[in-house]
C-alpha cells in the first residue's frame, strides 16, 4: 500500500485488508510524506497487527516510484497493490490465490463507489473496456489499460522484470500490466472484488462553456501536442525493455516514428496498414464504438485536426 495524506478513507481500506479470509499476509506501507494524521493512524494499527510494516520516505517520490519501492520491500509469493481509499471484498485474496494458477497476474473489474460508500451502478472498465486474458496480448496495453493497481495480484517472480520501474512511467499499474503480458499469461475473475472510490470533480458546466468558447482552438491544439509528446515518452520507455518480442518491437518503432513526427503530414498510412493487420490485438479491450474512434484518432496527425479547425 502507498499512502499520502490519506486519513479520510485509510481506515476503511486497511480494515478491508486486515479482515481478508486469506490471512497469511504482510502489509507493506510506504508513505510519501504525509502531513495529516495518516502516519499516526498507521502506527495505531501497528500496535494491534504485527503484519503491518511502515516505511516513511525522506523525500516525496511520487506515486509511481513509491509503489516501486513498496513492491521491492515485499517478501511473499504474491504481491497485491493497494490504494489508500478503496475497499476490498473480504475474499479477494483467497479467490486470487486460488485462481491465479499458472498465470503471472490476476485481476478483476471494480465497482465504483462515492465518498459515502454508495455504489454508483457503474464499473471501472465495463462497458467501455473489456477485460483481457491469455498470452501475447502486450500490444493491447500500449494505449489502454483494464488492469487497475487496486484490482491486481501478481506472482513475486514478476518483480525482476518490473523493477526498477523506469523514470518517466506515468502509471505503475499500466506498466506492470504490459510487463506481465509480455513475459507470461494474465487472467481475470468474473466477479468484482474491489469497491473503487471515485472522487467528485469540482468543475462547473458554465466554466467549461466559457473556457471552450474563447480558447477552444488553441486549447485543443496544445492538448493534442502535449498528448503526442506524452505518448512518445511512454512508448520510448517501453521500447527499451529487454523482454518484448520482435512483433511488439516493430509496432513500437512504427508508433514512435508516428508521434515523433506528429506535426508533419495529415494521415499516417503506415499506421493504417499496421492497424488493418493487427487491430484486434491493439484495440482488443475496447468496445466497438470506442475502438472505431481510437483507430481513427491514431491514424491522423496534427495537420488533419488543423484542416478541420480542431473540431473533431
WOWO-V242246 format. One record per run of one state. SS is the DSSP state (2 for helix, 1 for strand, 0 for the rest). FROM is the first residue (numbers start at 0). TO is the last residue. If there is no record, write none. Layout:
SS_FROM_TO / SS_FROM_TO
//
This chain:
0_0_0 / 1_1_2 / 0_3_8 / 2_9_17 / 0_18_25 / 1_26_30 / 0_31_36 / 2_37_47 / 0_48_50 / 1_51_55 / 0_56_61 / 2_62_71 / 0_72_76 / 1_77_79 / 0_80_85 / 1_86_87 / 0_88_90 / 2_91_98 / 0_99_103 / 1_104_106 / 0_107_109 / 1_110_112 / 0_113_117 / 1_118_122 / 0_123_127 / 1_128_128 / 0_129_132 / 1_133_133 / 0_134_136 / 2_137_140 / 0_141_147 / 2_148_150 / 1_151_154 / 2_155_161 / 0_162_170 / 2_171_182 / 0_183_184 / 1_185_187 / 0_188_192 / 1_193_196 / 0_197_203 / 2_204_238 / 0_239_244 / 2_245_259 / 0_260_265 / 1_266_266 / 0_267_267 / 2_268_281 / 0_282_284 / 1_285_285 / 0_286_286 / 2_287_298 / 1_299_299 / 0_300_300 / 2_301_306 / 0_307_311
//
